[in-house]
Amino acid sequence: MSRSRHRRWSLICVAGVLASGVGTGHAEDAARDLPPPGKVRDLDYGDVLFHFFQDDYFDALVRLEVSRDLNRIEHHSAEAELLSGGLYLSLGLHAEASRIFNRLLAGPVPQSVSDRAHFYLARIGYQRGYHAEAWRSLERIRAPLPGALESERRLLASNVLMAQGRMIESLVGEQINQGLQLSVSCSEDADRLRVDPADQNTLMGTTFVSTLLAQCEAWPRGRRPADFNKPVQSDRPVLLLSGEFDPVTPPRYGERVLAHLPNGRHLVARGQGHNVMVAGCAPRLMARFVASADAQGLDASCLERLDYTPPFTGSFGWEP
């Protein structure tokens, strides 16, 4: 047996263990993603599809790999490869699924197949936190996807954009978003900003501050209230979220706010930056807080399992 075949069958054994341990919930998601088959030209591929649409996903994967080893699916090679990657993905073997989809896209395949492969790669990228990579895969989809998969694509695109902090830009346009930012920044912050020459040769430089000050010279602004810097004081339950390495609103800011909120709680997301609302279990914690109004009773230990965010130099996240 060749090394590649040995590796493939070893992965199938792992997939079998996973399938028996976690059930078929993820595989059912993958089943809904796949469009109905067209004309079947190879009997073995029809057998694979029979088991697949009977919800017997692991058996379908085994029969698929056996048939490919015996060269009995020559008329459905691209579709079989796509199906194989989807099944590996449904069982949580992201690296193997990604390898299959990229190998598929390296050759000449029909647009309908390549579009679905890009969708799967986008899903892998999003699940693993590679949001910029996920967005690039979504941009390579050239036509609406079949059936319910198109709705899945739109939802995935929204989630990726939200994770990148670009949802408003995508919905109402960059100029409106920029205008809102200027209206707030020019009213509240501009007169306190100064260009620091010491920043000139740093990675980010002085461009952001100097550009903002130039824009605020022409942009209409409001007046900052006299009590703008007065701390908010309340006995209401409040949940504060901070990223451990947030350079804009670091955790120490949250601690100063918390000092005036006796029923508040401040959670610091391990290894995260500015936007932590979509990180790991943070959405689930926020939902539980809204439902219970009890910040003190939340079990936030899941935040300790977050991976450290890689450094980045762009506006929308790190580039792989």
C-alpha positions in Angstrom: 0.0 0.0 0.0 1.4 3.4 -0.9 2.0 6.0 1.7 -0.9 8.3 0.5 -3.3 5.3 0.6 -2.1 4.2 4.1 -2.6 7.8 5.3 -6.0 8.0 3.9 -7.2 4.8 5.5 -5.6 5.8 8.8 -7.7 8.9 8.6 -10.8 6.9 7.9 -10.2 4.9 11.0 -9.9 8.1 13.0 -13.1 9.3 11.3 -14.9 6.1 12.4 -13.9 6.7 16.0 -15.1 10.3 15.8 -18.4 9.2 14.2 -19.1 6.6 16.9 -18.2 9.1 19.6 -20.0 12.3 18.6 -22.8 11.1 16.4 -23.8 12.3 13.0 -25.0 15.9 13.7 -22.2 17.5 11.8 -22.5 15.0 9.0 -26.2 15.9 8.7 -25.2 19.5 8.2 -22.9 18.5 5.4 -25.7 16.4 3.8 -28.0 19.4 3.6 -25.2 21.3 1.9 -24.9 18.9 -1.0 -27.3 19.3 -4.0 -29.2 16.3 -5.4 -27.0 14.2 -7.7 -27.4 14.4 -11.5 -27.2 11.4 -13.8 -25.1 8.7 -12.3 -22.7 7.0 -14.8 -20.8 4.8 -12.5 -22.6 2.1 -10.5 -20.2 2.3 -7.5 -20.8 6.1 -7.2 -24.6 5.4 -7.2 -23.9 2.9 -4.3 -22.0 5.6 -2.4 -24.8 8.1 -2.9 -27.4 5.6 -1.8 -25.7 5.2 1.6 -25.1 8.9 1.8 -28.7 9.9 1.3 -29.7 7.1 3.7 -27.7 9.1 6.4 -25.1 6.4 6.6 -22.3 8.8 6.2 -19.3 6.8 7.5 -20.3 3.8 5.4 -20.6 6.2 2.4 -17.1 7.5 3.1 -15.6 3.9 3.3 -17.4 2.8 0.0 -16.2 6.0 -1.7 -12.6 5.5 -0.8 -12.7 1.8 -1.8 -14.3 2.6 -5.1 -11.7 5.3 -5.8 -8.9 2.9 -5.0 -10.4 0.4 -7.5 -10.8 3.2 -10.2 -14.6 2.6 -10.4 -15.7 6.3 -10.2 -13.9 7.7 -13.2 -16.9 9.6 -14.5 -17.5 11.4 -11.2 -14.0 12.1 -10.0 -14.6 15.8 -9.1 -17.9 15.2 -7.4 -16.4 12.3 -5.5 -13.5 14.4 -4.3 -15.9 17.2 -3.2 -18.1 14.6 -1.4 -15.0 13.1 0.3 -13.9 16.5 1.6 -17.3 17.4 2.9 -17.5 14.1 4.8 -14.1 14.7 6.4 -15.1 18.2 7.3 -18.3 17.0 8.9 -16.3 14.7 11.1 -14.1 17.5 12.3 -11.0 16.6 10.3 -10.4 20.1 9.0 -6.8 19.7 7.8 -7.6 16.7 5.7 -10.8 18.4 4.3 -8.8 21.5 3.4 -6.1 19.4 1.7 -8.8 17.7 -0.4 -10.5 20.9 -1.5 -7.2 22.7 -2.4 -6.1 19.6 -4.4 -9.5 19.7 -6.2 -9.1 23.4 -7.0 -5.6 22.9 -8.4 -7.1 21.0 -11.4 -9.7 21.8 -14.0 -13.1 21.3 -12.5 -16.6 22.6 -13.3 -17.5 26.0 -11.8 -20.3 24.4 -9.8 -17.7 22.1 -8.1 -15.1 24.9 -7.6 -17.7 27.2 -6.1 -18.7 24.6 -3.5 -15.1 23.8 -2.8 -14.4 27.5 -2.1 -17.5 27.5 0.2 -16.2 24.6 2.2 -12.7 26.2 2.5 -14.4 29.4 3.7 -16.2 27.4 6.3 -13.0 25.8 7.5 -11.3 29.2 7.6 -14.1 30.7 9.7 -14.2 27.8 12.1 -10.5 28.0 12.7 -10.5 31.8 13.1 -8.8 32.5 9.7 -11.3 35.2 8.8 -9.2 37.0 6.1 -8.6 33.6 4.4 -12.3 32.7 4.7 -13.3 36.0 3.0 -10.9 35.4 0.1 -12.5 32.0 -0.4 -16.0 33.5 -0.4 -14.9 36.1 -3.0 -13.9 33.3 -5.4 -17.4 32.0 -5.6 -18.7 33.1 -9.0 -22.4 32.1 -9.0 -25.2 31.4 -6.6 -24.8 28.1 -4.8 -27.5 25.4 -5.3 -30.5 25.1 -3.0 -30.1 25.9 0.7 -26.4 26.2 0.3 -26.8 29.7 -1.0 -28.5 30.8 2.3 -25.6 29.1 4.1 -23.1 31.1 2.1 -24.8 34.4 2.9 -24.9 33.6 6.6 -21.3 32.6 6.5 -20.3 35.8 4.7 -22.2 37.9 7.3 -20.4 36.0 10.1 -17.0 36.5 8.5 -17.7 40.2 8.0 -18.9 40.6 11.6 -15.8 38.9 12.8 -13.7 41.3 10.8 -15.6 44.3 12.1 -16.9 45.1 8.6 -20.6 44.4 8.9 -21.6 48.1 8.9 -19.4 48.8 5.9 -20.9 45.9 3.9 -24.5 46.9 4.7 -24.5 50.7 4.3 -21.3 51.5 2.5 -17.8 52.7 3.5 -18.7 56.4 3.2 -21.6 56.3 5.6 -19.6 54.3 8.1 -16.7 56.7 7.8 -19.1 59.6 8.3 -20.4 58.1 11.5 -16.9 57.6 12.8 -15.9 61.2 12.0 -19.1 62.6 13.7 -18.2 60.8 16.9 -14.4 61.2 16.8 -14.4 64.8 15.8 -16.8 65.8 18.5 -15.3 63.7 21.4 -11.6 63.2 20.7 -10.1 65.4 18.0 -9.2 68.4 20.2 -7.3 66.0 22.5 -5.2 64.3 19.8 -1.7 65.3 19.0 0.8 63.9 16.4 3.7 62.5 18.3 6.9 62.7 16.3 8.2 59.7 18.2 5.7 57.5 16.4 7.0 58.5 12.9 9.2 55.5 12.4 7.0 52.9 14.2 5.0 50.2 12.5 1.7 52.2 12.5 3.3 55.6 12.2 1.5 58.9 12.6 -0.8 58.7 9.5 -4.0 57.7 11.4 -3.8 60.7 13.8 -2.7 63.3 11.2 -5.4 62.1 8.7 -8.1 62.2 11.4 -7.1 65.8 12.4 -7.2 66.9 8.8 -10.6 65.4 8.3 -12.0 67.0 11.4 -11.0 70.5 10.3 -13.7 70.2 7.7 -16.2 67.8 9.2 -19.2 69.2 11.1 -19.1 68.3 14.7 -21.1 68.5 17.9 -20.2 69.8 21.3 -18.8 67.5 24.0 -21.0 67.7 27.1 -19.4 69.2 30.2 -20.0 65.9 32.2 -18.5 63.8 29.4 -15.7 62.4 31.6 -18.0 61.8 34.6 -18.1 58.0 35.4 -21.3 56.1 34.9 -22.7 55.0 38.3 -25.4 52.4 38.6 -26.5 49.5 40.7 -27.9 47.6 37.7 -26.2 44.3 36.7 -23.5 45.1 34.1 -21.2 42.7 32.1 -17.9 44.3 30.9 -15.7 42.6 28.3 -12.1 43.4 27.5 -9.4 41.8 25.4 -6.1 41.1 27.3 -4.0 42.8 24.7 -6.5 45.5 23.5 -4.4 48.6 22.7 -7.5 50.8 22.3 -9.5 50.1 25.4 -7.1 48.0 27.6 -8.5 46.0 30.6 -7.4 48.7 33.0 -10.1 51.0 31.5 -12.7 48.3 32.3 -11.5 48.1 35.9 -11.9 51.9 36.3 -15.5 51.6 34.9 -16.2 48.6 37.2 -15.3 50.7 40.3 -18.6 52.6 39.9 -20.8 49.5 39.2 -21.3 47.5 42.4 -23.3 44.8 40.5 -21.0 44.7 37.6 -18.4 42.1 36.5 -15.4 42.5 34.2 -14.3 39.6 32.1 -10.9 39.7 30.3 -10.6 37.5 27.3 -7.3 35.7 27.2 -5.0 36.7 24.4 -7.6 38.8 22.5 -7.5 42.3 21.1 -10.2 45.0 20.6 -13.3 43.1 19.5 -14.0 40.2 21.9 -17.8 39.9 21.4 -17.3 37.1 18.8 -14.4 35.4 20.4 -14.8 31.8 21.5 -17.6 31.4 24.1 -18.1 35.2 24.5 -21.4 35.3 22.5 -22.8 32.4 24.7 -21.8 34.3 27.9 -23.5 37.5 26.7 -26.7 35.5 25.8 -26.7 33.9 29.3 -26.2 37.3 30.9 -29.1 38.9 29.0 -31.3 35.9 29.9 -30.4 35.9 33.6 -29.2 39.5 34.4 -26.7 37.8 36.7 -23.1 38.7 35.8 -21.7 37.2 39.0 -23.2 33.8 38.4 -21.7 33.3 34.9 -19.2 30.5 34.5 -16.6 32.2 32.4 -13.8 29.6 32.7 -14.3 28.9 28.9 -12.5 32.2 28.2 -9.3 30.7 29.5 -9.3 28.2 26.6 -9.1 30.9 23.9 -6.1 30.8 21.6 -3.8 33.9 21.5 -4.7 36.2 18.5 -1.8 36.5 16.0 -0.4 40.0 15.5 -1.6 41.9 12.4 -0.9 45.1 10.6 -4.1 45.6 8.6 -7.4 47.0 9.6 -9.4 43.8 9.4 -7.2 41.2 11.0 -4.1 39.1 10.4 -3.1 37.8 7.1 -1.9 34.1 6.9 
